[in-house]
Structure formats: C-alpha cells, structure tokens
C-alpha cells in the first residue's frame, strides 16, 4: 500500500502536469500554426529555440527560469511588484517548469498535424467567403484534432515526469512541489526506503504507459470520427 506522502505526491503530480498542459495549450497551438502555415525570416531560429528544452540539461532550463521569473528576475520582479505573484518554490512554479519542458513536444505534434491538413480545403473555404479565423476554427483545427490530442497527452506525460527543471526552479517541498519524480529521488536518498522507491518506480512506469496508450487511442478515435464524418 502507498503511504499518505506517496498519494500526496501522485495527486500533486497530476495537478501540476494538468496545469502545465493547460497554460501551454493555446500558445502551443498558436506557435504550431505559425510554423506550419507561414514562412518568415528567422523561422529556423525560432524553431531551434523552441526545441532547446529537449536538448538542454533540464537543470539549465530551471536555472534560466529562476533568473527570469525569480523575484529579482527581469520578469519575475514585475510580476511580484505589480501582481504580487511569486512563482519560485510554489506548485505554480513547478507547473511553469513542466510546461516549458513539455512545450516542444506539444508544438511538434500539433505542427505535424496541421501540415498534414490539405491547404486546398482551406483555400476552398476561403473562396466560399470564410475569413481566415473561420477557416482556422472550422476546417484546420478540427482536422488537426488527432495531433492536438496526441501532443496534449505527450505534454502531460512529459510534465508529469519532469525532475531537473522542477527541483531547480520550485525546489523539493513536501506537499507543495514534491512531485512523483522528486518523491522517488527523496526515497532513494533515504536509507531503508528501497521498497517504497520501487513502488513509485513501478507506478511511474504504469502512468507513463497509460499516457502513451491514451494518446494513441484518442488519436485513433479522432481519426475514425473524421473519416466517418467525411463519408
């Protein structure tokens, strides 16, 4: 059986991962659409910057977040002075860290799905009088739903498993920022807690597998519904 602290870490992890996906979803779709549908100077640079969290050590990302969003950071100072918001060492900060690390996965999945939408369908809707926004919300995004669902679930799984950026930016505070990976790390560092660490390890694998299976199932169901609607 899991202890109260372990259940608390699981619940907190789900809360933080869900919040992370929630705040990156709309910006992720917007950036994916920009990259999929427009050519502009600096596009390759923007694409490279977006994918930096995938290749940088997560601790580096967490440190950069601390420098920018800390109380004395260039953005964090403004947030605290004008809005009273302090993100470091809070569960909201952990959600920010998880969202930043998951953002590239969301953008990539949505972008690939948007690029698979036939531009001729969008052009046909335009010739019938639909403006750009109506085409986006009635043609493009509905056809890209499988990729959107896949990206959201993968981003959720990535935020759920985030460690380095979270512990650097939000620390490892029980009940506030101690997510499942951090709880596992704490148990590994504690003598006599090997069995508890093994339980959380197995649980992490199960949650990750369920997330991947859910992603595939949702994408398949969305494709089937789109095919049925087109018949």
Buried (B, 14 or more C-beta within 10 A) or exposed (E): EEEEBBEBBBEBBBBBBBBBBEBBBEEBBEBBBBBBBEEEEEEEEBBEEBBEBEEBEBBBBBBBBBBBBBEEBEEBBEBBEEEEBBBBBBBBBBBBBBBBBBBBBBBBBBBBBBBEBEEEEBEEBBEEEBEEEEBBEEBBBBBBBBBBBBBBBBBBBBBBBBBBBBBBBBBBEEEBBBBBBBBBBBBBEEEEBEEBBEBBBEBBEEBBEEBBEBBEEBBEEBBEEBEEEEE
